[in-house]
Amino acid sequence: MRTNSTHSDVLIAGGGLAGLTLAVQLKRTRPELDIVVLEKQKHPAPIAAHKVGESTVEIGAHYFSKTLDLKEHLENQQLRKFGLRFFFGGERPPDDMSLYDELGTSEFLPVNSYQIDRGIFENHLLEKASDAGIVVESGASVRSIALNEKYGGHTLTARNGGEEFTRTARWLIDSTGRQARLKNHLKLGTSVGHTNSAIWLRTSETLNIDDYGHGNTWTERCGQRSRRLSTNHLMGTGYWFWLIPLSSGATSIGLVFDPAIIPVREVSTFEKLINWLDKHQPIMADALRDKHDRIMDFHVLRNYAHSSRQVFSADQWAMTGEAGLFADPFYSPGSDFIAISNTLITNLISNAANAQESEFRTRLFQKLYLSIFSSTLSLFESLYAGFGDRELMMLKTTWDYSYYWGILSHQFFTDKLTDVSFIQAAQVELTTGWKLNADMQKLFRTVAEKRRCFPADGRFSDHCGLPFVPELKRQLISNIDIDAHARLKANVLLLEDLARAITSLVQASLNGQDLGRLQDIPGLQDVRTFLA
């Protein structure tokens, strides 16, 4: 829809997931705002849209469900996710998934997350935005940007078909994804040391990982629950291969890898990918072979991680989603970063009247956001070499989950992400948590360098077997009125205990001790199980 007005309060360049969710959040928070969204692609989006990023985790799911009030849509039109699940087949994987080593949960943990069909979801967001009075113009590509250096009045020129037009706005938000129009315009882009690549495709066929394992033990591990609903990772040295179900019936498939270990040229076409899978994941090769007529797309993305020196400005512009930065698809953090950046931007726009306050908040939120990015990036840098090591990944996922739920998720779920007083009061705990994580990732990297890959023997490591794991998730939705700072302190104490236990277990593993199954490791069972 074309608006007759050339000026708006907020102009969002890019109407994909990040841009549409920001528009809806802003309108819910400040109904009086005049918001215009320009999107390059024509709406409606195709089902099983050719966009990566279908899997959500807790922050992104909470943002969609609660902040944007989309729970009914998520429950009825999308798929409830059965957590993250990892399979280790060793250097010579067996031809039966039940013989792989499996790391995951035996039951749904508290706090729902979802597998999102991006086409269905973005079309629903478009309807929600239009119903709220937000103007969304599809088919409009950005041509140029001119910023007013002091407090708004930014100008954007766009083209729709053969027509060129100009829009001005008090606030300009870049949500153009990897086009990164504003970041490129201001030359703010920065490279990162993480240089991994990804391949992704979709098949119109429903692929069910449950069908690739046999026997009662395989079925009983998850109490008859379908592993298909998980974000399934097939792990190996230097890579992980994903299977994600979509509510449309299609299946999202991808390979994410370190090109220093797996050269891009070896997997850069569908045929080459099948040949590579024949050697490393033959079950998947057989599942995809001769499926050319059902492959909906095929994409190669090299060196996907990127950052920016600045993402928010007191001059009333900002970047959200991949237009600003992107770390890695492992652990599915994409929707989390959309949730976090959109929430910070919404708060900045809502508190922009006081120039001095706006300057302060902008600096604080900028530092916070880039710290979150740096901490998240550390989970992946130089660690893919260890992704085939089941013992390393048992310990790493336990730490990474606990850190994520205990620090960042806690801050988001208690609505403290933009609470300046809380951020200032909790600096000691936040800094301690970030340092603990940095130290643990450094430890994990020393193990990853060894590129260990154990033969699979069909063992199942159940995160539900560690009482503090479901408890950390449960506390996100219980005791909402608790003292958030006190809870954060308790979480940091747990992380300190956990760090000591994992450090000891890493040494035991390096000394040749078989750690067995996750739920049977005494060092982890001894970690405090109740958070006061």
C-alpha positions in Angstrom: 0.0 0.0 0.0 1.4 3.4 -1.0 1.0 6.2 1.5 0.1 9.7 0.2 2.2 11.3 3.0 5.9 11.6 2.4 6.9 12.0 6.1 6.5 9.6 9.0 7.6 9.2 12.6 9.4 6.0 11.8 10.5 4.7 8.5 11.7 1.0 8.4 13.7 0.0 5.4 13.1 -3.8 5.1 9.9 -5.6 5.8 11.1 -9.1 6.5 11.0 -10.7 10.0 13.0 -8.0 11.8 11.3 -5.0 10.2 7.7 -6.3 10.5 8.2 -7.4 14.1 9.7 -4.0 15.0 6.8 -2.2 13.4 4.3 -4.2 15.3 6.2 -3.8 18.6 6.5 0.0 18.1 2.8 0.3 17.3 1.8 -1.8 20.4 4.0 0.4 22.6 3.3 3.8 21.0 0.0 3.6 19.1 0.3 7.3 18.1 3.4 6.7 16.0 3.1 7.0 12.2 5.1 4.0 10.9 6.0 3.1 7.3 7.7 -0.1 6.2 9.3 -0.4 2.7 10.1 -4.0 1.6 12.0 -5.0 -1.5 10.2 -8.3 -2.1 6.6 -8.5 -3.2 4.1 -9.6 -0.6 2.7 -12.1 0.2 5.8 -14.2 0.9 5.8 -17.8 -0.5 5.2 -20.6 1.9 8.5 -22.1 3.1 10.0 -18.8 2.0 13.6 -19.0 0.8 14.9 -17.5 4.1 17.1 -19.3 6.6 16.1 -18.9 10.3 13.1 -21.1 11.0 14.2 -22.4 14.5 13.5 -20.2 17.5 14.9 -20.5 21.0 13.6 -19.1 24.3 14.1 -15.3 23.9 12.9 -15.1 20.3 9.9 -17.4 21.1 9.0 -15.3 24.2 9.2 -12.1 22.1 6.9 -13.4 19.4 4.5 -15.0 21.8 4.2 -12.4 24.6 5.7 -9.1 23.4 3.9 -9.3 20.0 0.9 -11.3 21.3 1.3 -14.0 18.6 0.9 -17.0 20.8 -2.4 -18.2 19.2 -0.7 -18.1 15.7 2.4 -19.9 17.0 0.3 -22.6 18.7 -2.1 -23.1 15.8 -0.1 -22.4 12.6 3.5 -23.3 13.5 5.1 -26.3 15.2 6.1 -26.5 18.9 9.7 -27.4 19.0 11.1 -30.4 20.8 14.3 -28.6 21.7 17.8 -28.9 20.2 19.0 -32.4 19.5 22.5 -33.6 18.5 23.7 -36.9 16.9 27.2 -38.1 16.8 28.0 -41.0 14.4 31.8 -41.0 14.6 34.1 -41.0 11.6 32.2 -44.0 10.0 28.5 -43.4 10.9 26.3 -46.5 11.2 23.3 -46.9 8.9 20.8 -46.8 11.8 20.2 -43.6 13.8 19.5 -45.6 16.9 23.2 -46.5 16.9 24.3 -42.9 16.9 25.2 -41.2 20.2 22.3 -38.8 21.0 22.3 -35.6 23.1 19.0 -33.9 23.8 16.0 -34.1 26.1 13.6 -36.9 26.7 10.7 -34.6 27.3 9.6 -31.0 26.5 11.3 -28.6 28.9 9.4 -25.6 30.4 9.1 -22.5 28.1 7.8 -23.2 24.6 9.8 -22.5 21.5 8.8 -23.1 17.9 9.8 -24.1 14.4 8.7 -21.2 12.1 7.6 -21.4 8.5 8.9 -17.9 7.6 6.4 -17.5 4.7 3.4 -18.3 6.8 4.7 -16.2 9.7 5.7 -13.1 7.8 2.4 -13.1 6.0 0.6 -13.2 9.3 2.8 -10.3 10.6 1.9 -8.3 7.5 -1.8 -8.7 8.2 -1.2 -7.8 11.9 0.8 -4.7 10.8 -1.8 -3.6 8.3 -4.7 -4.1 10.8 -2.8 -1.8 13.2 -2.5 1.0 10.7 1.1 0.5 9.7 1.8 1.3 6.1 3.7 -1.6 4.4 4.8 -1.0 0.8 6.1 -4.1 -0.9 8.2 -4.1 -4.1 10.0 -1.0 -2.9 13.9 -1.1 -3.1 16.1 1.4 -1.4 18.1 3.6 -3.8 19.8 6.1 -1.5 19.9 7.4 2.1 20.6 10.9 3.4 20.9 11.3 7.1 20.2 14.5 9.0 23.0 14.5 11.6 21.0 16.0 14.4 17.7 14.5 15.6 15.7 13.2 12.6 14.6 14.4 9.3 16.3 11.6 7.4 15.6 11.0 3.7 15.3 7.8 1.8 14.8 7.4 -1.9 13.3 4.2 -3.2 12.0 2.7 -6.4 8.9 0.6 -7.0 8.7 -0.7 -10.5 9.6 2.2 -12.7 8.6 4.9 -10.2 11.2 6.6 -7.9 9.9 8.3 -4.8 11.3 9.9 -1.6 10.3 9.5 2.0 11.4 11.4 5.1 11.2 10.3 8.7 12.1 11.4 12.2 13.5 7.9 12.8 15.2 5.7 10.2 15.6 2.0 10.9 17.6 -0.3 8.6 16.2 -3.8 8.5 17.4 -4.7 5.0 19.2 -7.8 6.1 22.6 -8.6 4.5 22.1 -5.7 2.1 22.9 -3.5 5.2 22.1 -0.3 3.4 22.7 2.0 6.3 25.8 0.2 7.6 27.3 0.3 4.1 26.2 4.0 3.6 28.0 4.9 6.8 30.9 2.5 6.3 30.4 1.0 9.8 30.9 -2.7 8.8 33.5 -4.7 10.7 34.7 -8.2 9.9 35.0 -10.9 12.6 37.5 -13.7 13.0 34.7 -16.3 12.5 34.7 -17.2 8.8 32.4 -20.1 8.5 30.0 -20.8 5.7 26.6 -22.4 5.2 24.5 -24.2 2.6 20.8 -24.5 3.0 17.9 -25.8 1.0 14.3 -26.9 1.4 12.5 -30.0 0.2 8.8 -30.2 -0.3 9.0 -33.6 1.2 8.5 -34.2 5.0 11.7 -35.9 6.3 11.2 -37.5 9.7 14.3 -38.4 11.6 12.3 -40.9 13.6 12.2 -43.1 10.5 16.0 -43.5 10.4 16.3 -45.3 13.7 14.9 -48.7 14.7 14.1 -50.7 17.8 12.1 -50.1 21.0 15.0 -48.4 22.7 15.1 -45.8 20.0 11.4 -45.1 20.4 11.3 -45.2 24.2 14.2 -42.8 24.7 11.8 -39.9 24.1 8.7 -41.5 25.5 7.0 -41.8 22.0 7.6 -38.1 21.4 8.6 -37.3 17.8 12.2 -36.2 17.3 11.1 -34.7 14.0 9.9 -31.6 16.0 13.4 -31.0 17.3 16.0 -28.9 15.6 18.1 -32.0 14.7 21.9 -31.6 14.3 24.1 -34.3 12.8 27.5 -33.5 14.2 31.0 -34.0 12.8 34.4 -32.6 12.8 34.2 -29.1 11.4 30.4 -29.1 10.7 26.8 -29.7 11.7 24.0 -30.7 9.4 20.4 -29.6 10.3 16.9 -30.9 9.7 14.0 -28.6 10.7 10.3 -29.4 10.1 8.0 -26.7 8.8 4.3 -26.5 9.3 3.7 -26.4 5.6 5.0 -29.9 5.4 8.3 -28.9 3.9 11.7 -29.6 5.5 14.5 -27.2 5.9 18.0 -28.7 5.5 21.4 -27.1 5.9 25.1 -27.7 6.3 27.1 -25.2 8.4 30.9 -25.7 8.3 34.4 -24.4 8.9 35.9 -23.9 5.4 39.4 -24.6 6.8 38.2 -28.1 7.4 35.6 -28.6 4.7 36.4 -26.5 1.5 33.3 -24.8 0.1 34.1 -26.2 -3.4 33.4 -29.8 -2.0 29.7 -29.0 -1.2 28.8 -26.0 -3.4 26.1 -27.8 -5.5 23.4 -30.2 -4.7 25.2 -33.0 -6.4 28.5 -32.3 -4.6 26.6 -32.1 -1.3 25.1 -35.6 -1.9 28.6 -36.9 -2.7 30.0 -35.4 0.5 27.1 -36.8 2.6 27.8 -40.2 1.2 31.1 -40.2 3.1 30.1 -38.3 6.2 26.3 -38.7 6.8 25.2 -41.5 4.5 21.7 -41.7 6.0 21.0 -38.2 4.9 22.6 -38.8 1.5 20.1 -41.7 0.9 17.2 -39.6 2.2 18.0 -36.8 -0.3 19.3 -38.7 -3.3 17.2 -38.4 -6.5 15.1 -35.6 -4.9 15.9 -33.0 -7.6 12.2 -32.5 -8.4 11.4 -31.8 -4.7 14.2 -29.4 -3.9 12.7 -25.9 -3.6 15.9 -23.9 -3.4 19.6 -24.2 -2.8 21.8 -21.4 -1.4 25.5 -21.0 -0.5 26.5 -18.3 2.0 30.2 -17.8 2.6 31.7 -16.0 5.5 28.4 -15.2 7.1 29.4 -13.6 10.4 29.7 -9.8 10.4 29.4 -6.9 12.8 29.2 -3.1 13.0 31.0 -0.5 14.9 27.7 1.1 15.7 24.0 0.0 15.5 22.1 2.7 17.4 22.5 6.5 17.2 21.1 9.4 19.3 20.7 11.0 15.9 17.6 8.8 15.6 18.7 6.0 13.3 19.3 2.3 14.1 19.9 -1.1 12.6 18.1 -4.3 13.5 18.5 -8.0 12.6 21.2 -9.0 10.1 21.4 -5.4 8.8 23.6 -4.8 11.9 25.3 -8.0 12.8 25.1 -11.8 12.7 27.1 -14.4 14.7 26.2 -18.0 13.7 23.1 -20.2 13.2 24.2 -22.8 15.8 21.8 -22.6 18.7 19.4 -20.6 16.5 20.1 -17.2 18.0 18.8 -15.2 15.0 15.3 -14.4 16.3 16.9 -13.7 19.7 18.9 -10.9 18.2 15.9 -9.5 16.5 14.0 -9.6 19.8 16.8 -7.9 21.7 17.6 -5.2 19.1 13.9 -4.4 18.5 13.3 -4.1 22.2 16.2 -1.7 22.6 15.2 0.4 19.6 11.6 0.6 20.9 12.8 1.8 24.2 15.1 4.4 22.5 12.3 5.7 20.4 9.9 5.9 23.4 12.5 7.9 25.4 13.8 10.2 22.7 12.1 13.4 23.9 14.9 14.1 26.4 18.0 14.7 24.4 20.4 14.1 27.3 18.6 11.0 28.4 18.5 9.7 24.8 22.3 10.2 24.5 22.9 8.2 27.7 20.5 5.4 26.8 22.0 5.1 23.3 25.5 4.7 24.6 24.4 2.2 27.3 22.3 0.1 24.9 25.0 0.1 22.3 27.6 -1.2 24.7 25.1 -3.8 26.0 24.1 -5.1 22.6 27.6 -5.4 21.3 28.6 -7.2 24.5 25.8 -9.7 23.9 27.0 -10.2 20.4 30.6 -10.6 21.4 29.6 -13.1 24.1 27.4 -15.1 21.7 30.1 -15.1 19.0 32.5 -16.7 21.5 30.3 -19.8 21.6 31.3 -20.6 18.0 34.7 -19.1 17.2 37.3 -21.8 16.6 35.0 -24.4 18.1 33.6 -26.2 15.0 36.7 -28.5 15.0 35.3 -30.1 18.1 31.7 -30.5 16.9 32.2 -34.2 16.3 33.5 -34.7 19.9 30.5 -36.0 21.9 32.2 -35.6 25.3 33.1 -32.0 24.6 29.6 -31.2 23.3 27.9 -32.8 26.3 29.8 -30.4 28.5 29.6 -27.4 26.2 25.9 -27.6 25.6 25.3 -27.9 29.3 27.3 -24.8 30.0 26.0 -22.8 27.0 22.3 -23.5 27.9 22.9 -22.7 31.6 24.7 -19.4 30.8 22.0 -18.4 28.2 19.1 -19.2 30.5 20.7 -17.9 33.7 22.0 -14.6 32.4 20.6 -13.2 29.1 17.2 -15.0 29.1 16.7 -14.1 32.8 17.2 -10.4 31.9 14.8 -10.6 29.0 12.1 -12.5 30.6 12.0 -10.3 33.7 11.8 -7.2 31.4 15.1 -5.9 32.7 16.8 -5.7 29.3 16.1 -1.9 29.1 15.9 -1.2 32.8 18.8 1.3 33.3 18.7 1.0 37.1 18.9 -2.8 36.9 21.7 -2.8 34.3 23.8 -0.4 36.5 23.0 -2.3 39.8 23.8 -5.7 38.2 27.1 -4.8 36.6 29.1 -7.0 38.9 26.9 -10.1 38.2 26.7 -9.4 34.5 30.4 -8.9 34.2 31.2 -12.0 36.2 28.9 -14.0 34.0 30.5 -12.8 30.8 34.0 -13.5 32.2 33.0 -17.0 33.2 31.7 -17.7 29.8 34.8 -16.3 28.1 37.0 -18.6 30.3 34.8 -21.6 29.6 34.8 -21.1 25.8 38.6 -20.8 25.9 38.7 -24.1 27.7 36.4 -25.7 25.2 38.6 -24.4 22.3 41.6 -26.2 23.8 39.6 -29.5 23.5 38.2 -28.6 20.1 41.7 -28.2 18.7 42.3 -32.0 19.2 39.4 -32.8 16.7 38.4 -35.9 18.7 35.7 -38.1 17.2 34.6 -41.2 19.1 33.0 -44.3 17.6 29.3 -44.2 18.2 27.8 -46.8 20.5 24.1 -45.7 20.8 24.3 -43.9 24.1 21.7 -41.3 25.0 22.7 -38.2 27.0 19.6 -36.6 28.5 19.7 -33.0 29.6 16.6 -33.7 31.6 18.7 -35.9 33.8 20.5 -32.8 35.3 18.0 -31.2 37.7 19.4 -27.7 37.3 18.8 -27.6 33.6 15.0 -27.8 33.6 15.0 -25.7 36.7 16.8 -22.8 35.0 14.2 -22.9 32.3 11.3 -23.2 34.7 12.4 -20.1 36.6 12.0 -18.0 33.5 8.2 -18.4 33.6 7.7 -18.9 37.4 8.1 -16.4 40.2 7.7 -13.5 37.8 7.5 -11.1 40.8 10.9 -12.3 42.3 13.7 -9.9 43.0 15.4 -10.1 39.6 18.8 -9.0 40.9 18.7 -11.6 43.7 17.8 -14.3 41.2 20.7 -13.2 38.9 23.1 -13.5 41.8 21.9 -17.0 42.5 22.3 -17.9 38.8 25.9 -16.6 38.8 26.7 -18.7 41.9 25.3 -21.8 40.0 27.4 -20.9 37.0 30.5 -20.7 39.1 29.8 -24.1 40.6 29.1 -25.5 37.1 32.3 -24.0 35.7 34.4 -25.7 38.4 32.7 -29.0 37.7 33.1 -28.8 33.9 36.7 -27.8 34.2 37.4 -30.9 36.2 35.5 -33.1 33.8 37.3 -31.7 30.8 40.6 -32.7 32.3 39.3 -36.1 33.1 38.1 -36.5 29.5 41.5 -35.4 28.2 43.2 -37.9 30.4 41.2 -40.7 28.7 38.3 -41.2 31.1 35.1 -42.1 29.4 32.5 -39.7 30.8 29.7 -41.9 29.8 26.2 -40.4 29.5 25.5 -36.8 30.6 22.9 -37.8 33.2 25.4 -40.2 34.9 28.3 -37.8 35.4 28.8 -37.3 39.2 30.5 -34.0 38.8 27.4 -32.5 37.1 24.9 -34.2 39.4 26.7 -32.6 42.3 26.0 -29.1 41.1 23.4 -27.4 43.2 19.9 -28.4 41.9 17.8 -25.8 43.6 18.0 -22.1 43.0 16.8 -20.2 46.1 
